[in-house]
Structures are given as structure tokens and as C-alpha cells.
Amino acid sequence: MEAFHNLLKSMDGMLGGAWWFPYVLLGTGLFFTIYLKFPQVRYFKHAWKVVTGKYDKADAPGDTTHFRALTTALSGTVGTGNIGGVAFALFLGGPAALFWMWATAFFGMTTKFVEVTLSHKYRDKTPDGTMAGGPMYYMDKRLNMKWLAVAFAIATVISSFGTGNLPQSNSIATSIEATFGFDPLIVGSVLGILLALVILGGITRIAAVTSKIVPLMALIYIIGAFTVIFANIENVGPAFAAIFSDMFTGSAATGGFLGATIAYAFNKGVNRGLFSNEAGQGSAPIAHAAAKTDEPVAEGMVSILEPFIDTIIICTITGLVILSSGVWKEKHLNTFDRTDMYILAGDYMESNESDRQTLYTYINDVEGHGVTQFTGEIQVVNGKAVSKGFTIFNARSFADNVVFSLGDPDDNYTGTLKVVDGSLLKNNIIVRGESLIHSASLTALAFTKGFFGESGKYIVSIGLLLFAFSTAIAWSYYGDRAMTYLLGPRSVMPYRVVYVAGFVWAAVSDTTLVWTLSAVAIVVMTLPNLFGIFLLRKEMKESVAEYWVKFNKEHK
């Protein structure tokens, strides 16, 4: 499994983690923004009117309303990416990463407009009477590329587990256990039953549930976030200034944060933006295909609102909470994950500017950094390392006050630890110390710096529960529509059973492998979709023109 995981990491490095991927993603959005003359700006007001049902037709084909299709799609995008993904982007790239998330969202509004319109246009009515749509349908019916459609559908099924199911369940269980002390298996089992009750009812029940969860979760989260922002209001201005100034210079070292180059912030900001709003990935068009309308362009306009709500509003609020509280650049006591911890060869000192610069080049993937992983033995007495020749580096920062134990914090280890290529060989050793933290843990800590104090972390736990659970609901629908395309309606029920079982299992499992698999699957979804909508660019422009001609005739 470790070899397979390393293979997936290599594939991710050549795909989503490669230097060219952000340019392809942003470039497609930029092209369509210019080609369609900034539809995300010109049609923004009209999109709100459509989603409120002002132009609805009672006899229009479909399974659900514009609003419910929007909330279903939003429930798939508004999730751990908004809580943990923003924190991870800032942890990696500093304040400038938030700017690139905004850029991804702004151009992504157009990308989503195009992909949803084309997918809705070529949707199918299945034998059971429900609508099925998504990029696989325009790839098959319009482009005559069955092989591409099949590859996209398979990637969607994989992503439904890797993005919408297993990591969401694991995140919920971990957060609830840390905050309330509930057993992860119990949490996973209870939520698994609730998940089954929702998704077994199909799109009608899914849309009904998400239309209630999405507004509620957004309200709870935003209120909690503003208690932190207002408590640290004097830091909001400097936070915005850092976002824009760092865009041109990269983020300088501050506190335990060693800094980030422009290129690194750009890459990580764009990648986290895609993970958050999924613009270009081809997932949201599957939800929008169920909307009751005979005007694909109208549904495409509804989707313009998604990246705006998801990234420009919710992710910005999360970013301001983290930046204004200052926790993103501070070291905190935590247990080191093996995937975050590296033992480097050499005695580097954080107080030494030359050493800091060397490690800065290392964490930003700058060629010629000269840093190597430590291989050898570490002598430990009562939990403390007493030998020399290595540096413990955790979460992209120098680790302080490191203690090795056998599980219990008071059961300090004494003996010899073997290290190969920067990794400890003993799996039962727990390593604790002070370092930077990231993801949902960073956001939860930031929420304690507001008017609610320590109680603020409960808002993140509840928000994460609602966000992640709604994401699992939406992605179950994406997966079952992909299964419908691949194997027909009869395959949907077995898929749903496996989906629920996976959700329960993931609550008590390590999903690192799944996250990496998902990262690869996301790109396998995104690249064919971007390629497909580019081939249909002329048809898209013609469809928009025809829509406005018809609309103006009907609404004089």
C-alpha cells in the first residue's frame, strides 16, 4: 500500500501538483471570460432573479427547482475546503494564497457557467424517469467521445469516495472526538444511518435536505466567524494589505512561518480554490442537470453564483478569521503527524538567518536548496533527544520542545530511534512538540480568538459536521449519476449501499491514501472537462445569444 501511495503521489505531482495545471485551469476561465464578455459580471443580477424562481415554468422538465439544484451543488462544494482548505492554503502560501483563491473563483464563475449550460443541454431522462446529466453526456452525445465520457464517469465515482465520502466522514469523526469526546465509530454509525435515509430517497429528498442544511450551516459559520473578525478588527486592514502586497512579492517570514515564494503561493492558492469551488471539475453540472427548466443557459447562470458564495464569500471570511487572529504564523503544541514531520540531516537553528533561508528554499521547492533527509540513529533519554546531527521539522516549521513517548504523554521514551530517509521506523512512537499547525485544526484555533473564547471551537466542529455531511450527500448523487451512465439505473442501489458503508468505515480509518487518490481523480475529471468545453466554445456563445433573443421576446 505504501508503494501504491507513493505512485499516486508521483502521479499527483505530474498532474494537479505540476506547475502547468493552475495555468490550464485559470487560462480556461480567463479565455471564456473574455470570449463571452465577462458573463460573471453582466449576468450576475439576472442569475439571482433566476434562482429565486421569477422565470420558472410549472411544466418545465426536471426533478427539482433552480434553488434546490443550486443548494445541492453548493452542498457539494461548501465543505471541508472552506474550513480546512483555506487554512491549508494560508499555511502553505501565506496571505497571497487567498488572492489566488479569489482569482480562481472569479474566472471559475465563467467556467462553471459554461460547463453547467452544456451539460444541462445534453442531459438524458433515464428509464426510471429521473434526469441524468453531467460532462459525460455532452462528451458522448455531442463530441462522440465515448471513451472520454467513460473515463470521466469512472473518475467521478472514485472522487465521490475520495472527495465526498471518506475524508468527510473522517474529518467529522476526528473533530467531534477532539471537541466532545464521542467515539468515532459511534459518530460514523449514527451519521451513516442519517446519510442512508437521505440518499436512498434520490435527488428529490437530497435536494430538500440540502436546501435546508446549506443556509443553516452558512449562517452559523458566518456569525461565529464575525465574532473573531470584530474581536481582532485592528488586524483586518493589515491582513488585506498583506494579501495584495504578497501577491507581487511572495510572503515574507514571520513568526514560525518561514515564507513562501510567489510561484508556490500561486500553485497552492489555485489548487485549493479548485478543491473548494470545483469550477471546471465537472461535478456541479451533475446536480444542475436535475433542475426544472427547458433553458440550459438559465441554469448555467444560476451556477455563476456558486464560486461567488463558496469562495469569494465563505472562504474569504475563513481567511480573515485566520489572518486577523494571527494563529497561522504561531507555533502551537500538537501531536506530529508522520506525513508532516521530516527529520533533516544537519543541525539547523531557527535563530540563524542563513539556516532559515536554506529551509525556506527547501519548503518552497527551490532548486539547489541542498537539504537532505537524515538517516541514522537518535539517542533519546526520558523523551528528549540527546544526540546531534539532525533537525526535526514539522508542518513546514522548526519543531520546538519535542518529546518522544509511547502513547501516554507521561510515558516518555528512552532508547535508540532508527531513522531512514527522514522518517522514524518505530510506528508506536508518538512525537509531540510545538510547530505550526494547519487545516481544520488551525481554523478551530482561530475561532477561539474571538468573543466566544474557547467555546468558539464548537462552532467549527458543528460547522464542519454540517459542511462535511452535506458534501457527502451531494457527492453520493454525483456518483450515482455516473454509475447510471456507466451501468444503468440498476447499479445505483448497490453503489449507495457501498457508499454508506464506506462512510461508516472511514470514521475510524486513515484516509491519507484516499485523499491522494482523490487528488489524482479530480484532475482526471477536470482536464477532460476543460478540453470538452473548449471544443464547444462556439456552440456556447450561440446558445447564450439564442437565450437572450428568446428571453427578450417572452419578457417584453
C-alpha positions, -999 to 999 in steps of 0.1 A, spaced: 0 0 0 29 24 7 43 17 -27 9 24 -42 6 56 -22 40 67 -35 29 60 -71 -2 81 -65 18 110 -51 41 108 -81 11 110 -104 -3 139 -85 30 157 -88 28 153 -126 -9 164 -127 -26 186 -101 7 194 -83 25 203 -116 34 238 -125 12 238 -156 -21 228 -141 -30 261 -125 -23 278 -158 -46 254 -176 -74 259 -151 -71 297 -148 -64 300 -185 -96 283 -195 -116 306 -172 -98 336 -185 -104 326 -221 -142 321 -216 -144 353 -195 -131 373 -225 -148 352 -252 -182 356 -236 -175 392 -225 -174 388 -187 -207 369 -181 -200 366 -144 -204 404 -142 -230 411 -168 -254 382 -158 -248 383 -120 -280 402 -112 -300 381 -137 -287 349 -121 -302 359 -87 -336 365 -104 -335 331 -120 -326 313 -88 -355 329 -69 -379 314 -94 -390 346 -111 -389 329 -145 -399 294 -135 -423 274 -157 -445 249 -140 -444 224 -168 -406 225 -174 -389 191 -174 -367 182 -145 -367 169 -109 -361 199 -87 -361 238 -86 -333 261 -96 -328 270 -59 -326 234 -48 -303 225 -76 -280 254 -65 -281 243 -28 -273 207 -38 -243 218 -59 -233 242 -31 -235 214 -5 -210 195 -26 -186 225 -27 -191 242 6 -174 216 29 -140 209 45 -124 230 18 -140 261 33 -128 253 68 -97 233 64 -88 240 28 -84 278 33 -63 272 64 -41 248 44 -37 273 16 -26 300 40 -3 276 58 14 267 26 15 300 7 8 327 32 -17 356 27 -11 357 -11 -27 323 -15 -61 338 -6 -58 362 -36 -52 333 -59 -82 315 -45 -102 347 -54 -88 347 -89 -98 310 -93 -133 318 -81 -137 349 -103 -127 331 -135 -143 299 -122 -177 316 -123 -175 317 -160 -161 282 -163 -190 269 -142 -215 288 -163 -201 271 -195 -199 236 -181 -233 236 -165 -250 250 -196 -235 224 -219 -241 195 -195 -278 206 -190 -283 209 -227 -273 172 -233 -289 156 -202 -310 125 -205 -342 112 -189 -334 77 -175 -358 47 -176 -368 54 -140 -380 89 -150 -353 109 -134 -329 133 -151 -292 124 -156 -266 148 -168 -230 159 -165 -200 163 -187 -201 126 -197 -233 133 -216 -220 161 -238 -188 142 -243 -208 112 -255 -238 127 -273 -222 159 -288 -184 152 -291 -189 115 -299 -160 107 -275 -175 77 -256 -140 67 -242 -136 102 -227 -171 101 -212 -164 67 -196 -131 79 -182 -148 109 -167 -176 89 -152 -151 64 -136 -131 93 -122 -164 108 -108 -172 75 -90 -137 75 -75 -139 111 -65 -173 105 -49 -155 83 -23 -122 102 -23 -136 137 -21 -172 135 -9 -173 104 13 -143 90 32 -123 122 40 -156 140 51 -165 112 75 -130 110 89 -129 148 93 -163 148 112 -153 119 135 -119 134 143 -134 168 150 -163 156 171 -139 133 191 -115 161 198 -142 186 208 -169 165 225 -151 132 232 -175 110 213 -163 76 200 -155 79 162 -173 46 154 -205 58 171 -203 91 152 -197 74 119 -225 49 125 -252 74 135 -243 97 106 -242 67 83 -278 59 91 -288 95 85 -269 95 53 -287 64 41 -321 79 50 -313 109 28 -296 94 -3 -319 64 -6 -346 88 -14 -329 101 -45 -325 136 -58 -359 149 -46 -350 141 -9 -314 151 -14 -324 185 -27 -350 190 0 -324 183 28 -296 203 13 -319 233 7 -323 235 45 -288 225 56 -269 249 33 -284 282 45 -284 270 82 -247 259 81 -237 291 64 -255 313 89 -240 295 119 -205 296 105 -206 333 93 -219 345 127 -192 327 145 -165 340 121 -175 376 126 -172 373 163 -135 366 157 -131 393 130 -147 420 151 -126 410 181 -95 414 160 -108 443 138 -75 462 141 -58 434 122 -82 432 93 -67 461 74 -32 448 76 -45 413 66 -60 427 33 -28 447 27 -7 415 31 -29 396 7 -24 421 -21 12 431 -14 24 395 -11 8 387 -44 36 406 -61 65 397 -37 57 364 -21 51 361 17 80 370 39 90 350 70 70 360 101 69 341 134 72 304 128 62 308 92 93 307 70 78 324 40 65 314 6 76 323 -30 51 338 -55 51 306 -75 44 284 -45 15 307 -33 1 308 -68 1 270 -72 -13 262 -38 -39 290 -39 -53 279 -73 -53 242 -63 -71 250 -30 -95 272 -50 -104 243 -73 -109 220 -43 -132 245 -27 -155 256 -55 -149 228 -81 -152 252 -110 -141 232 -141 -141 199 -124 -174 189 -139 -191 178 -106 -217 206 -101 -232 202 -136 -245 168 -125 -266 184 -98 -278 212 -121 -289 187 -147 -318 179 -124 -332 215 -125 -367 221 -139 -361 242 -169 -360 240 -207 -334 267 -208 -299 253 -202 -284 288 -203 -307 299 -174 -294 270 -153 -258 279 -163 -264 314 -150 -276 300 -116 -242 282 -113 -224 316 -116 -234 322 -80 -216 291 -67 -179 301 -67 -190 336 -55 -208 322 -25 -184 294 -18 -150 311 -23 -154 349 -25 -177 350 5 -172 320 27 -135 313 21 -127 350 24 -144 350 58 -124 320 69 -92 336 56 -98 368 75 -105 349 107 -72 331 104 -51 361 93 -66 386 118 -62 362 147 -26 357 139 -26 320 147 -14 310 112 22 322 119 24 310 156 37 276 169 13 256 190 16 224 210 4 195 189 10 158 181 30 155 149 15 135 120 41 114 103 32 129 69 40 164 83 72 155 101 107 153 85 140 147 102 166 166 83 203 159 82 223 187 99 219 210 129 198 239 116 190 267 140 159 289 136 178 318 151 204 316 123 192 337 93 213 315 69 196 283 82 162 299 79 169 309 43 181 274 35 149 258 49 129 285 31 142 273 -3 136 237 8 99 240 17 92 261 -15 108 236 -38 135 259 -50 162 241 -68 197 239 -52 185 240 -16 210 213 -6 188 199 22 188 161 27 168 137 48 185 123 79 194 86 81 209 72 113 201 68 150 187 93 175 195 87 212 166 96 235 166 99 273 133 105 291 116 117 259 143 142 249 168 137 220 203 140 234 223 132 202 232 157 174 234 159 136 197 163 128 169 188 129 132 179 135 110 198 110 72 196 114 44 213 94 70 233 74 85 248 106 113 242 131 99 220 158 105 231 194 103 213 227 100 179 210 91 149 233 90 112 222 66 90 241 50 56 238 14 69 237 7 84 271 22 119 274 38 108 307 53 76 293 84 92 279 106 70 257 142 62 265 163 43 239 175 45 203 153 55 174 163 45 139 156 69 111 157 62 74 153 90 48 139 114 74 112 90 88 111 72 121 109 34 117 91 28 150 54 32 144 44 32 181 63 63 189 42 94 195 60 127 188 47 159 204 60 194 203 55 230 192 52 238 155 29 254 130 -5 237 125 -28 236 95 -62 226 81 -93 224 103 -72 224 135 -58 259 125 -93 272 118 -107 258 151 -79 275 170 -85 308 152 -122 306 163 -111 306 199 -96 341 195 -130 359 193 -157 369 217 -167 333 224 -132 324 236 -125 286 239 -162 279 230 -155 292 195 -141 258 186 -176 243 189 -187 265 160 -161 249 138 -170 214 149 -207 220 143 -199 238 110 -176 210 99 -202 184 107 -229 202 87 -205 212 59 -189 178 55 -222 158 59 -239 179 32 -208 173 9 -212 136 14 -249 139 4 -242 158 -28 -213 136 -39 -235 105 -34 -257 119 -61 -228 127 -84 -216 91 -80 -250 75 -86 -255 96 -118 -220 84 -130 -230 48 -122 -262 54 -141 -242 64 -172 -218 35 -168 -240 6 -159 -276 18 -159 -301 26 -131 -299 -9 -116 -263 -1 -104 -274 28 -83 -287 10 -52 -256 -12 -48 -235 19 -52 -255 37 -25 -251 8 -1 -213 7 -6 -212 45 -3 -229 44 31 -207 15 43 -176 34 32 -188 65 52 -191 44 84 -157 27 78 -138 60 72 -148 74 106 -122 50 122 -97 47 93 -67 66 80 -78 82 47 -44 96 37 -43 72 7 -79 82 -3 -70 119 -2 -41 113 -26 -62 91 -49 -89 118 -49 -63 144 -59 -55 124 -89 -91 117 -97 -100 154 -95 -76 162 -122 -87 132 -143 -122 148 -141 -111 184 -147 -88 181 -177 -113 162 -200 -140 186 -190 -119 217 -197 -109 202 -230 -145 194 -239 -160 228 -231 -132 245 -251 -141 224 -282 -178 235 -278 -169 272 -273 -187 284 -304 -219 264 -295 -218 280 -261 -216 315 -275 -245 307 -299 -266 292 -270 -262 324 -250 -272 346 -279 -303 324 -286 -313 325 -249 -313 363 -248 -333 366 -281 -359 342 -267 -359 358 -233 -364 393 -246 -394 381 -267 -411 365 -237 -404 393 -212 -410 425 -231 
